[in-house]
């Protein structure tokens, strides 16, 4: 795919499931790279070691906040949806999995309403600091050039990725965790790590196609190729690069997804257990 500028055409992908990504995920945004190693070699040749950490400060600082919002929204939505089943200790009641999926979708909807992802993509998409000097400057430039609407560029693709995929994020986690846990017992570390890792891999299997589209749309207006919308981006990408374009970076994402999400869920479960007051015995 030929784009308007080699300098700003390199995109990245992000997600609460993953945390901050490296410059090699530019594989998703263009056809200039033949593979992961080619991407790494070109990045190092043109930008040095610094290129592998470009734009990383902002996602590293916001990952904790984003995870807090996602897990908080999911937990509260699930609690609301299961008010009538709170007395049941079993996870087998009718509609249990549907409640998990719905609560996860709600968390994805809340996250999709924030322009944080756009700022991340723009900062990591540039190969030099000529255009954006930092997150606040990035927001200022976007507002100046495109107005408030510019902060939500690629918003439809982001919503199509996050809303269903966060439902898929929590559903396999709960199913696998409960499967590996004996009835009446608390889930152990192995069950949580395994369930969390598998949840991350499964989620990115479904999220990667729309993540590619999202990244390309978000770079429109920042030197990247112009796309009129989600369908136009998909048609052009398939015509020029084939169907495999929608799975660019999937292998690398999956390898990274397992340990990252395993630790994420273990941290969440450990914190909830430590911070939640013990249940009072019934009289």
N, C-alpha and C positions, 0 to 999 in steps of 0.2 A: 504494500500500500504506500502510495506517495502522499506525503503530507506537506503542509505549507511551510514547515520549518523543522529542520533536523534538531535545532536547539531546544524546542519546546514540545516536540512531538512524543517524547518518551514519557509514558504514563506509569502509574502504579495502581495497586489495588490494596484495599484495606477492609477491615471488619473487626468487629468486636471479637469474633471467633478467633481471629488470627493475631491481632496486635499489629505493630508497625511492620511494614515490609521493606525489602531492600530494592535497589535499583534494577536488579535483574528481572523483576516482574514487569519491566517494560516490554517483555515478551508479549504481554497481553495486548499491547496497544499498537504495535506495528510489525511489519514483516521484515524489517531490516536485519533482525537477528535470526541466525540459522538454528540456534539452540541455546541452552543455558550457558554452556561454556563459552560460546561465541559472544554472548551478551556480557558475561563477566570480563572477557578479554578486552572487548571494545570499551567497556566502562573504565577499566583500569588504564587502558592506553590513553584515553582522552581526558580522564578526570583524576586518575590516581586513586589511592585508597580513600581519599575524601569522598569520592563519588559514591562509594558504597554506603555512606552515612548521610548523604544529602537529604535534607528535609526530615530527618529522623527525630529531631528534638520535639517538634509539635505533636506527632502521634504518640511518642513516649509519654509526654506530659498529659495527654488527654485519654490515653487508653484506660487508666483507672477510673476516670470519671464516666467514660462511656460504658464500661462494664458495670459500674454501680447503677447507672440508669437502666441498663438492659435487665440485669438480674433483679433490681428493685421493681421494675414494671412487671416483669414476669411473675415474681412472687406474689405481688399484691393482686394482679389480675387473676392468678390461679386461686388465691384465697377467696376472692370475690365469687368466682365461678363455682367453687366447691363448698359454699357455705352450708348447703343442705346435706353435704356428705361428710362434714367435719367429724361426726361421731364415728364414722367408719374408719378403721385402721387399715383395711385392705385396699389395695390399689385396683381391685377388680370390679368396682361398681360400674354400672352402665354409663358410658360417656366420659370415663376417666381420661382416655387418650385424646378425645376430642377437646377436653378442657385444657390439657397440656398444650396441644397444638394452637388452640385459640389464644391462650395466654402468651405463648411465644410470638404469635403473629402481632399481638398488641404491642409487645416490646419492640418488635421490628418497625411497626408504624411510628411509634414515638421517636425512635432513632432516625428514621428516614426524614423526619420533619426538620432536622437540624442540618445546617450547611457545613458541619465540621468535615465531612468526608470530601467535599469539594476542595476545601483549603488544603487538605492533606495531599490530594492528587496533584494540585497545582504546584505545591512546594516541592514534592518529590519528582514531578514530571520535568522540571527544568534541569538543565545540565550545567547551569551557572546561576549565580545570584543576581544577574543583570535585571531580571524582570521583577522578582519578588524578593525583598530583603528579609521577610519574616511573615508570620501569620497575620499580624495586624496590618502590615503593608499590603499583603495579598488581598485581604478583605477590602481595604481602601481602594485598591486598583480595580477590583471587580465592581465595586459600587460606582466608581467613577466612570467606568467604561460601559457597564451593562445595567446599572441601577440595582435596586433590591432584588429584582427578578433574576439577575445573574447569579446570585448566591444559591439558587436552586436549579441551576443548569444540570441536566441529567437526572433531575429529581424523580421522573417517572421510572427510569431504569433502576434507580436506587431503591425505590419503593417496591418494584417488581422483584428485586433481589432480596431485600431485607425482610419484607412482610412474610412471605411464605417460608423463607429459609430459616428465620428464627423460630418459626413453628417446628420446622424439621430439626433445628438445633437442639431444642429441649426434649422433643419426643423420643428420639433414639436414646438419649442420655437416660431418661427415666425408665424406659423399657429395659435397656441393658442392665442398668443398675439394679432394678428390682429382680431381674432374672438371676443375677449373680448373688443376690442376698437371700439368705434363708428367711423363711416366714417368721415374723415376730422379732427379728433381730435388726440392729442398725447396720447400714451398709459399711463395709470395710474399705480400707484404702485401695486395695486391688480392684474392687468393684467400681469405685468412683473413678480411679485413673483409667481403667479400661473403657468405661462408659463415656467418660469425657473425651478421650482420644477418638473413639469411634464416632461420636457425635460430630466432632470437628471435621473428620474426613468425609462423612456422609453429607454434611452441610455444604462443604465446598464442591462436592460432586454436582450438586444441584445449583450452587451459586455462581460457579465459574463462568458459564455462558453469559449471563446477564451482567456479571462483573466486568467482562471484557467490553460489552456495549456501554456500560456506565462510564468506564474510564475514558473511552474514546469520546463520548458526548461531553464529558466534563472538561476535556482539553480543548473543545471547540471554543474559539475566542481567545485562546492563549497560545496561538501559533499552530495548533493542531488542525487537522482536516475538518472542514465544516460538514456537519450532518444535520438534516432538517428534523430528525426525530429518531425514535427507537427503531421503527421498521426500516427506515432509510439506512441507518447504520448497519442493521443486520443484513439487508440486501447487498449493500456495497461490500461489506466484509466477506460474505459468502462468495460473491461473484469473483472477487480478486484473490481470496486466500483459501477458499474451500470451507467445508463445514468444520474442519479441525481447528479453525480459528477460535471457535467458542470454548476450546479446552486448552488454550495457551496458558502455560504456567500451572496447570492442574497437578501434574506430578510433583513439582516442587512444593506447591501449596499443601498437598496431602501429606508429604513427608514431614513438613513443619507443623501441620495441623494437629497431628496426634499428640506430641509432647506438650505443645502450647496449651491445648484445650484440656488435656488431662490435668495439668497443673492448675489451670484456671478453675475448673470445677472442684478440685481438691481444696483449693484456697477458699472458694465460696462455701463449701460444706463445712470446712473447719471454722471459718469465721462465724457462720450462722450458729454452729453448735456452741461456740465460745461466748457469743454475744446474746444468744436467746436465753431468757430465764428458764430454769427448769419447771416443768409442768407441776402444778399443785395437785397432790393426791385428792381424789374425789371423796367427799364425806359420805 
